[in-house]
Amino acid sequence: MVGEIRCGMRRYAEAYALNSAGVVDDRTIFDAARIDRRTAVAYEHLLTNLLLVEAVPAWSSSRLKRARAERPSDTWSIRR
Protein backbone atom coordinates (compact mmCIF):
# COMPACT_ATOMS: atom_id res chain seq x y z
CA MET A 1 0.00 0.00 0.00
CA VAL A 2 2.71 2.51 0.99
CA GLY A 3 4.77 1.60 -2.07
CA GLU A 4 1.79 2.23 -4.35
CA ILE A 5 1.15 5.63 -2.72
CA ARG A 6 4.80 6.56 -3.17
CA CYS A 7 4.74 5.50 -6.83
CA GLY A 8 1.46 7.33 -7.46
CA MET A 9 2.75 10.50 -5.83
CA ARG A 10 5.98 10.31 -7.83
CA ARG A 11 4.07 9.83 -11.10
CA TYR A 12 1.73 12.70 -10.20
CA ALA A 13 4.60 15.06 -9.31
CA GLU A 14 6.38 14.18 -12.55
CA ALA A 15 3.24 14.70 -14.66
CA TYR A 16 2.54 17.97 -12.83
CA ALA A 17 6.08 19.23 -13.48
CA LEU A 18 6.07 18.18 -17.14
CA ASN A 19 2.83 20.08 -17.72
CA SER A 20 3.70 23.19 -15.73
CA ALA A 21 4.81 25.31 -18.71
CA GLY A 22 1.30 25.86 -20.01
CA VAL A 23 -2.36 25.67 -19.26
CA VAL A 24 -3.46 22.05 -19.16
CA ASP A 25 -6.65 20.31 -18.26
CA ASP A 26 -6.52 18.55 -14.88
CA ARG A 27 -7.53 15.30 -16.54
CA THR A 28 -4.35 15.39 -18.64
CA ILE A 29 -2.24 15.36 -15.49
CA PHE A 30 -4.02 12.60 -13.62
CA ASP A 31 -4.34 10.47 -16.74
CA ALA A 32 -0.59 10.80 -17.30
CA ALA A 33 0.00 9.80 -13.66
CA ARG A 34 -2.47 6.91 -13.99
CA ILE A 35 -4.45 7.96 -10.89
CA ASP A 36 -8.09 8.90 -10.38
CA ARG A 37 -9.41 12.43 -9.87
CA ARG A 38 -9.92 12.13 -6.11
CA THR A 39 -6.33 10.97 -5.59
CA ALA A 40 -5.01 13.76 -7.83
CA VAL A 41 -6.93 16.38 -5.85
CA ALA A 42 -5.55 14.95 -2.58
CA TYR A 43 -2.00 14.99 -3.97
CA GLU A 44 -2.38 18.56 -5.20
CA HIS A 45 -3.66 19.71 -1.79
CA LEU A 46 -0.75 17.96 -0.10
CA LEU A 47 1.84 19.54 -2.43
CA THR A 48 0.19 22.95 -2.02
CA ASN A 49 0.19 22.67 1.78
CA LEU A 50 3.88 21.72 1.68
CA LEU A 51 4.47 24.85 -0.44
CA LEU A 52 5.91 22.77 -3.28
CA VAL A 53 3.36 23.90 -5.87
CA GLU A 54 1.16 26.93 -6.27
CA ALA A 55 -1.65 27.45 -8.74
CA VAL A 56 -1.36 30.82 -10.42
CA PRO A 57 -3.76 32.37 -12.92
CA ALA A 58 -2.77 32.67 -16.56
CA TRP A 59 -0.91 35.92 -17.19
CA SER A 60 -1.80 36.48 -20.81
CA SER A 61 -5.24 37.96 -20.17
CA SER A 62 -4.03 40.61 -17.73
CA ARG A 63 -0.86 41.51 -19.63
CA LEU A 64 -2.60 44.08 -21.79
CA LYS A 65 -4.31 45.62 -18.76
CA ARG A 66 -0.97 46.04 -16.98
CA ALA A 67 0.61 47.56 -20.07
CA ARG A 68 -2.26 50.02 -20.41
CA ALA A 69 -1.88 51.08 -16.79
CA GLU A 70 1.84 51.74 -17.27
CA ARG A 71 1.49 53.88 -20.41
CA PRO A 72 -0.69 56.86 -21.24
CA SER A 73 -3.86 55.91 -23.08
CA ASP A 74 -3.06 58.16 -26.07
CA THR A 75 -0.24 55.78 -27.10
CA TRP A 76 -2.69 52.95 -27.62
CA SER A 77 -4.70 52.48 -30.76
CA ILE A 78 -7.04 49.99 -29.09
CA ARG A 79 -10.57 51.21 -28.46
CA ARG A 80 -11.95 50.85 -24.97
C-alpha positions as CSV (number, residue, x, y, z in Angstrom):
1,M,0.0,0.0,0.0
2,V,2.7,2.5,1.0
3,G,4.8,1.6,-2.1
4,E,1.8,2.2,-4.3
5,I,1.2,5.6,-2.7
6,R,4.8,6.6,-3.2
7,C,4.7,5.5,-6.8
8,G,1.5,7.3,-7.5
9,M,2.7,10.5,-5.8
10,R,6.0,10.3,-7.8
11,R,4.1,9.8,-11.1
12,Y,1.7,12.7,-10.2
13,A,4.6,15.1,-9.3
14,E,6.4,14.2,-12.6
15,A,3.2,14.7,-14.7
16,Y,2.5,18.0,-12.8
17,A,6.1,19.2,-13.5
18,L,6.1,18.2,-17.1
19,N,2.8,20.1,-17.7
20,S,3.7,23.2,-15.7
21,A,4.8,25.3,-18.7
22,G,1.3,25.9,-20.0
23,V,-2.4,25.7,-19.3
24,V,-3.5,22.0,-19.2
25,D,-6.7,20.3,-18.3
26,D,-6.5,18.5,-14.9
27,R,-7.5,15.3,-16.5
28,T,-4.4,15.4,-18.6
29,I,-2.2,15.4,-15.5
30,F,-4.0,12.6,-13.6
31,D,-4.3,10.5,-16.7
32,A,-0.6,10.8,-17.3
33,A,0.0,9.8,-13.7
34,R,-2.5,6.9,-14.0
35,I,-4.4,8.0,-10.9
36,D,-8.1,8.9,-10.4
37,R,-9.4,12.4,-9.9
38,R,-9.9,12.1,-6.1
39,T,-6.3,11.0,-5.6
40,A,-5.0,13.8,-7.8
41,V,-6.9,16.4,-5.9
42,A,-5.6,15.0,-2.6
43,Y,-2.0,15.0,-4.0
44,E,-2.4,18.6,-5.2
45,H,-3.7,19.7,-1.8
46,L,-0.7,18.0,-0.1
47,L,1.8,19.5,-2.4
48,T,0.2,23.0,-2.0
49,N,0.2,22.7,1.8
50,L,3.9,21.7,1.7
51,L,4.5,24.9,-0.4
52,L,5.9,22.8,-3.3
53,V,3.4,23.9,-5.9
54,E,1.2,26.9,-6.3
55,A,-1.6,27.5,-8.7
56,V,-1.4,30.8,-10.4
57,P,-3.8,32.4,-12.9
58,A,-2.8,32.7,-16.6
59,W,-0.9,35.9,-17.2
60,S,-1.8,36.5,-20.8
61,S,-5.2,38.0,-20.2
62,S,-4.0,40.6,-17.7
63,R,-0.9,41.5,-19.6
64,L,-2.6,44.1,-21.8
65,K,-4.3,45.6,-18.8
66,R,-1.0,46.0,-17.0
67,A,0.6,47.6,-20.1
68,R,-2.3,50.0,-20.4
69,A,-1.9,51.1,-16.8
70,E,1.8,51.7,-17.3
71,R,1.5,53.9,-20.4
72,P,-0.7,56.9,-21.2
73,S,-3.9,55.9,-23.1
74,D,-3.1,58.2,-26.1
75,T,-0.2,55.8,-27.1
76,W,-2.7,52.9,-27.6
77,S,-4.7,52.5,-30.8
78,I,-7.0,50.0,-29.1
79,R,-10.6,51.2,-28.5
80,R,-12.0,50.9,-25.0
